[in-house]
Amino acid sequence: MKLLVIGSGGREHALVWKLARSPRARQIWCAPGNAGMALEDCPGKVRVSCIPISAENLAELLAFALENRPDLIVVGPDNPLSLGIVDLFEKNGLRIWGPNQQAAQFESSKVFSQNFMERHGIPTARAGTFDDPRLALCFAQELGGRCAVKADGLAFGKGVLICHNLDEAHAAIDDILVRHSFGAAGTQIVIQELLDGPEISLHALCDGVTATLFPTAQDHKRALESDQGLNTGGMGTYSPTPFLSHAELEATGRRILDPWLKGCAAEGIVFKGILYPGVMLTATGPKVLEFNARFGDPETQVYLMRLENDLLDLLEASVAGTLAQHELHWSPQAAVCVVMASGGYPSHFTKGHVITGLDRAAALPNVKVFHAATASKNNTVMTNGGRVLGVTALGATLAEAQAAAYQAVDLIHFEGSHVRRDIAAKALPC
């Protein structure tokens, strides 16, 4: 099969790597791809090809797909989904994996998602939606200032401001609704009460009728250790977490996914792709903080290291509506992904720094270095953005996976690199 993977980050490199391991993958294109994807091989040593077309340039992507006729197109990032790439490609007779524009609203609009949860009894935080800063501040006062202020639209994983008092809440509301720091993504906001408990990432592969739950993972959103600093797109993750037994995971999934599926059916939403709810495990039960409509990043890296199925089979079943015929199989090993970021991320940082030590890290057993923001120049790999690499390792225990990931991290160098040293620490004994 010929495949086209859309995107350029660590999530997409993980997808390419896993798809390239399928015996049915004959050729893979990535648009636009990165330096790491360009080093992957399909069976028969056919090198993956990177195509210089932006993931948001739907017209050029469509033209490429119509000319080259991939058998399946796999969409990684949220933005092309929210722009309607699935609807456009299906209209042109192309086979594409990912939720259509209507279904992508679960991520592209936090207002839509919050209202959907409330309509269909999905457990979530007490919340309100606002476009008037005065009314928003009144609601924040009702919550004592302890709240999450969220831009409605897509904001590269950074549109959530956590507030612990009224002054912080006032500043966050002004930042989004008055100063328009997130542009059009912030014309409306959702304000949620702060919930207490461990936060986990759930993922479910969906085919419009069936939702098949993945194991748990836990992301680390803050830039600095001990969950300090600004929110980022994710500084590392691990799977599985120790916070839920298998039975508790199944019960949590059903508590969320059953009403979600019924709600989708009632509202005529056909969701084919990955649903990724962020969930807080509170003293009164699990509550959904928000939904995403694609694989998490860096959750994808740890999930696909542990997944034993042929990913291509699963994505095809998701498109065809035959997911109930498949059972997911997972390695009993644990996986840890540590993100190596540019200094200053998620604020100001520089690009174009040479990365060394990649070959030494890749030579370690049970280690895979997934590229996120990298580019190749004169056969040299350079930094090309904020989150540069996702250094991922498997281990018989979580502690072994963590040690292996950091061993690999310490072999890789680029100017100004920034790493959190506490990925997976919450799950390990002090």
C-alpha positions in Angstrom: 0.0 0.0 0.0 1.0 3.6 -0.7 0.5 5.9 2.3 0.5 9.7 2.8 1.1 10.9 6.4 0.3 14.6 7.0 2.2 16.5 9.6 5.8 17.2 10.8 6.0 16.6 14.5 7.0 13.8 16.9 3.5 12.3 16.7 3.8 12.0 13.0 7.3 10.5 13.1 5.9 7.9 15.5 3.0 7.2 13.1 5.4 6.9 10.1 7.8 4.6 12.1 5.0 2.3 13.1 3.3 2.3 9.7 6.6 1.5 8.0 6.8 -1.7 10.1 3.7 -3.0 8.4 4.5 -5.6 5.8 1.8 -4.0 3.6 3.5 -0.6 3.5 5.1 -0.3 0.1 5.7 3.5 0.0 5.2 6.3 2.5 5.1 10.0 1.8 5.1 12.7 4.6 3.9 16.2 4.1 5.9 18.1 5.2 7.8 15.6 7.4 11.0 16.2 9.2 14.6 15.0 9.2 13.8 11.9 11.3 11.0 10.7 9.1 13.2 11.0 6.0 15.5 8.3 7.6 12.8 5.7 8.0 12.5 2.7 5.6 9.4 0.7 4.4 9.8 -3.1 3.9 12.2 -3.6 1.0 14.3 -0.7 2.2 12.2 1.9 0.3 13.1 5.2 2.0 10.2 7.4 3.3 9.9 10.6 1.2 9.2 14.0 2.7 7.2 16.4 0.5 7.5 20.1 1.1 3.8 20.9 1.5 2.4 22.4 4.7 -0.1 20.4 6.7 -2.5 23.4 6.4 -2.2 23.8 2.6 -5.2 21.7 1.8 -5.2 22.6 -1.9 -1.6 21.5 -2.6 -2.1 18.4 -0.4 -5.2 17.5 -2.4 -3.4 18.0 -5.8 -0.5 15.8 -4.6 -2.9 13.1 -3.5 -4.9 13.1 -6.7 -1.7 12.8 -8.7 -0.1 10.1 -6.7 -3.2 8.2 -5.4 -2.1 7.0 -2.0 -4.2 4.0 -0.7 -4.7 5.7 2.7 -4.0 9.2 4.0 -3.3 9.6 7.7 -3.8 13.0 9.3 -1.7 13.7 12.4 -2.3 17.3 13.6 -5.4 19.0 14.7 -5.4 22.1 12.5 -6.0 20.3 9.1 -8.8 18.3 10.7 -10.5 21.5 11.9 -10.1 23.0 8.4 -12.0 20.1 6.9 -9.3 18.1 5.2 -11.2 14.8 5.7 -14.4 16.2 4.1 -12.4 17.7 1.2 -10.5 14.5 0.4 -13.5 12.2 0.8 -15.4 14.5 -1.6 -12.6 13.8 -4.1 -12.8 10.0 -3.8 -9.7 9.6 -1.5 -9.5 7.3 1.5 -8.4 9.3 4.5 -8.2 8.5 8.3 -9.3 11.1 10.8 -12.5 12.8 12.0 -14.4 15.0 9.6 -14.8 18.7 10.3 -18.0 18.3 12.3 -16.4 15.6 14.5 -13.2 17.6 14.9 -15.2 20.3 16.8 -14.5 18.2 19.9 -11.1 19.8 19.8 -11.4 22.8 17.6 -14.1 24.3 19.9 -13.9 24.0 23.7 -17.3 25.7 23.9 -18.8 23.0 21.7 -17.1 20.2 23.7 -18.1 21.6 27.1 -21.7 22.0 26.0 -21.8 18.5 24.5 -20.6 17.0 27.7 -23.2 18.8 29.7 -26.0 17.8 27.3 -25.1 14.2 27.4 -24.1 13.6 31.0 -20.4 13.1 30.5 -18.7 13.8 33.9 -16.8 17.1 33.7 -15.9 20.1 35.8 -18.3 22.9 36.7 -17.9 25.4 33.9 -19.2 28.4 32.0 -18.6 29.8 28.5 -18.2 33.5 27.9 -17.4 36.2 25.3 -18.0 39.1 27.8 -15.0 39.7 30.2 -17.3 41.1 32.9 -19.5 38.1 33.0 -16.4 35.8 32.9 -14.9 37.6 35.9 -18.2 37.2 37.9 -18.1 33.4 37.3 -14.4 33.3 38.2 -15.3 35.0 41.5 -17.9 32.3 42.2 -15.0 29.8 41.9 -12.8 31.8 44.2 -10.4 32.5 41.4 -9.4 28.8 41.3 -10.1 28.0 37.7 -8.7 27.1 34.3 -9.3 29.8 31.6 -9.4 28.2 28.2 -9.4 29.8 24.7 -12.2 28.3 22.7 -10.2 27.5 19.5 -6.9 25.8 18.7 -3.9 27.4 20.3 -1.0 24.9 19.8 -1.6 23.3 23.1 -1.0 26.5 25.0 -4.5 28.1 25.2 -5.1 27.0 28.8 -4.2 29.4 31.7 -4.3 27.8 35.2 -5.3 30.3 37.9 -5.1 29.9 41.7 -6.6 33.2 42.8 -8.8 36.0 41.5 -5.9 38.2 40.4 -4.6 35.4 38.2 -8.1 34.7 36.8 -8.6 38.4 36.0 -5.3 38.6 34.2 -6.1 35.4 32.2 -9.5 36.6 31.2 -8.0 40.0 30.1 -5.2 38.2 28.3 -7.6 36.2 26.1 -10.8 38.3 25.7 -9.3 41.9 26.0 -5.8 41.7 24.7 -6.6 38.9 22.2 -3.3 37.1 22.9 -4.7 34.0 21.1 -6.3 35.9 18.2 -9.4 34.3 16.7 -9.0 31.2 19.0 -9.9 33.4 21.9 -13.1 35.1 20.8 -14.8 32.9 23.4 -13.5 31.2 26.5 -14.4 28.3 28.8 -13.8 28.7 32.5 -13.6 25.5 34.5 -13.3 25.0 38.2 -9.9 23.5 39.2 -10.2 19.9 40.0 -7.9 17.9 42.4 -6.4 14.6 41.6 -4.0 12.9 39.2 -4.5 13.8 35.5 -4.3 11.1 32.9 -4.5 10.9 29.1 -7.0 8.4 27.7 -7.1 7.5 24.0 -9.8 5.6 22.1 -9.7 4.5 18.5 -13.1 5.0 17.0 -14.9 3.9 13.8 -18.2 5.8 14.1 -19.9 3.1 16.2 -17.2 1.4 18.3 -14.6 3.1 20.6 -11.7 0.9 21.6 -9.8 2.1 24.7 -6.0 2.3 24.9 -4.0 1.9 28.2 -3.4 5.0 30.3 -0.6 7.5 29.8 0.3 10.7 31.7 1.6 13.8 30.0 3.7 16.5 31.6 2.4 19.9 30.2 4.4 22.4 32.2 7.8 23.5 31.0 9.6 23.1 34.3 10.1 20.3 36.8 7.5 19.8 39.6 4.9 21.1 37.1 6.1 24.7 37.3 6.3 27.2 34.4 4.2 27.8 31.4 2.0 25.3 29.7 3.6 23.6 26.6 2.6 21.1 24.0 4.0 18.4 26.3 7.5 17.8 27.8 7.2 14.1 28.2 5.0 11.2 29.0 4.9 7.6 30.1 2.6 4.6 29.9 1.0 2.8 31.7 0.2 4.9 34.8 -0.3 3.2 38.2 -3.4 5.2 39.1 -6.0 2.8 37.6 -6.3 -1.0 37.6 -7.4 -2.6 34.4 -10.9 -2.9 35.8 -10.9 0.7 36.9 -9.7 1.8 33.5 -12.5 -0.1 31.7 -15.1 1.4 34.1 -13.7 4.9 33.6 -13.7 4.4 29.8 -17.3 3.2 29.8 -18.4 6.1 32.1 -17.0 8.5 29.5 -17.2 6.7 26.2 -20.7 5.2 26.5 -22.6 8.6 26.9 -20.2 10.1 24.3 -21.1 7.5 21.7 -24.8 7.9 22.5 -24.5 11.7 22.2 -22.7 11.4 18.9 -25.4 9.1 17.5 -28.2 11.5 18.8 -26.5 14.5 17.1 -25.5 12.7 13.9 -21.8 13.0 14.5 -19.8 10.2 12.8 -16.4 10.2 14.5 -13.7 8.1 12.9 -10.2 8.6 14.3 -8.7 9.0 17.8 -10.7 10.6 20.6 -8.3 11.7 23.3 -10.0 12.9 26.6 -7.8 14.5 29.3 -9.2 13.1 32.5 -8.9 14.2 36.1 -9.3 11.3 38.7 -11.1 13.2 41.5 -12.3 11.9 44.8 -15.8 11.8 43.3 -14.8 10.0 40.2 -13.2 10.7 36.8 -14.0 14.0 35.1 -13.2 15.0 31.6 -11.2 18.3 31.3 -11.4 18.5 27.5 -11.4 16.4 24.4 -8.8 16.2 21.6 -9.7 14.7 18.2 -6.3 13.2 17.3 -3.4 11.3 18.9 -1.6 13.2 21.7 1.9 14.3 21.4 4.0 12.9 23.1 1.5 10.2 24.0 1.7 8.7 20.5 5.4 7.9 21.0 4.9 5.8 24.1 1.7 4.1 22.8 3.1 3.1 19.5 6.3 1.7 21.2 4.0 -0.6 23.2 1.4 -1.4 20.5 1.9 -4.9 19.1 -0.8 -4.8 16.4 -0.2 -3.7 12.8 -1.2 0.0 13.0 -2.2 0.0 9.3 -4.8 -2.8 10.0 -6.3 -0.7 12.8 -6.5 2.6 10.9 -8.1 0.8 8.0 -10.7 -0.8 10.4 -11.4 2.7 11.8 -12.1 4.0 8.3 -14.2 1.0 7.3 -16.3 0.8 10.4 -15.0 -2.7 11.3 -13.0 -2.0 14.5 -15.2 -4.4 16.6 -13.4 -7.2 14.7 -10.0 -6.3 16.1 -8.5 -6.7 19.6 -5.7 -4.4 20.6 -2.5 -6.1 22.0 0.0 -4.2 24.1 3.5 -5.0 25.3 3.6 -5.5 29.1 6.7 -3.3 29.1 6.5 0.3 30.2 7.5 3.2 27.9 8.8 6.7 28.8 9.2 9.6 26.4 11.4 12.6 27.3 11.1 15.7 25.2 14.3 17.6 24.4 13.2 21.2 23.8 14.9 24.4 22.6 16.0 26.7 25.4 13.3 29.3 26.2 10.4 27.1 24.9 7.4 27.7 24.9 8.4 31.4 24.7 11.3 32.8 22.7 13.9 30.4 21.3 16.3 30.1 18.4 16.5 27.5 15.6 19.2 26.1 13.4 21.4 24.5 16.1 23.4 21.4 15.1 22.2 18.2 16.9 24.9 15.6 17.8 24.8 12.2 19.4 21.7 10.9 17.6 23.4 7.8 16.3 24.8 6.9 19.7 21.4 7.3 21.3 19.7 5.2 18.6 22.2 2.4 19.2 21.0 1.8 22.7 18.7 -1.2 23.1 14.9 -0.5 23.4 15.4 3.2 22.5 13.8 5.2 19.6 14.5 8.9 19.1 11.4 10.5 17.5 12.1 13.7 15.7 9.7 16.6 16.2 11.1 20.0 15.1 14.2 19.0 13.1 15.5 19.8 9.6 18.4 18.4 7.5 21.0 20.7 6.0 24.1 19.3 4.2 23.5 15.9 5.8 23.4 17.5 9.3 20.4 17.5 11.6 19.4 20.9 12.9 16.8 22.2 15.4 13.8 23.7 13.7 11.3 24.6 16.5 10.4 24.4 20.1 10.0 20.7 20.9 12.9 19.1 19.0 13.1 15.4 19.9 11.0 12.8 21.8 13.5 10.3 23.3 11.5 7.2 24.0 12.5 3.9 25.7 10.9 0.6 26.7 11.7 -1.2 30.0 10.5 -4.2 31.9 9.6 -1.7 34.6 8.7 2.0 34.5 12.0 2.8 36.4 14.0 0.9 33.8 12.2 2.7 30.9 12.9 6.0 32.6 16.6 5.3 33.2 17.0 4.1 29.5 15.3 7.3 28.2 17.5 9.6 30.2 20.6 7.6 29.3 19.8 8.3 25.7 19.0 11.9 26.4 22.4 12.4 27.9 24.1 11.3 24.7 22.3 13.9 22.5 23.4 17.6 22.5 22.4 20.9 20.9 22.9 24.4 22.0 20.4 25.5 24.7 18.6 22.2 25.0 16.1 22.0 27.8 14.8 18.8 29.4 12.6 18.0 32.4 14.3 15.5 34.6 11.2 14.3 36.4 9.2 12.6 33.6 7.3 9.6 35.2 8.5 10.6 38.7 4.9 10.8 40.0 4.5 7.1 39.4 7.7 6.0 41.0 8.6 5.7 44.8 10.4 8.7 46.2 
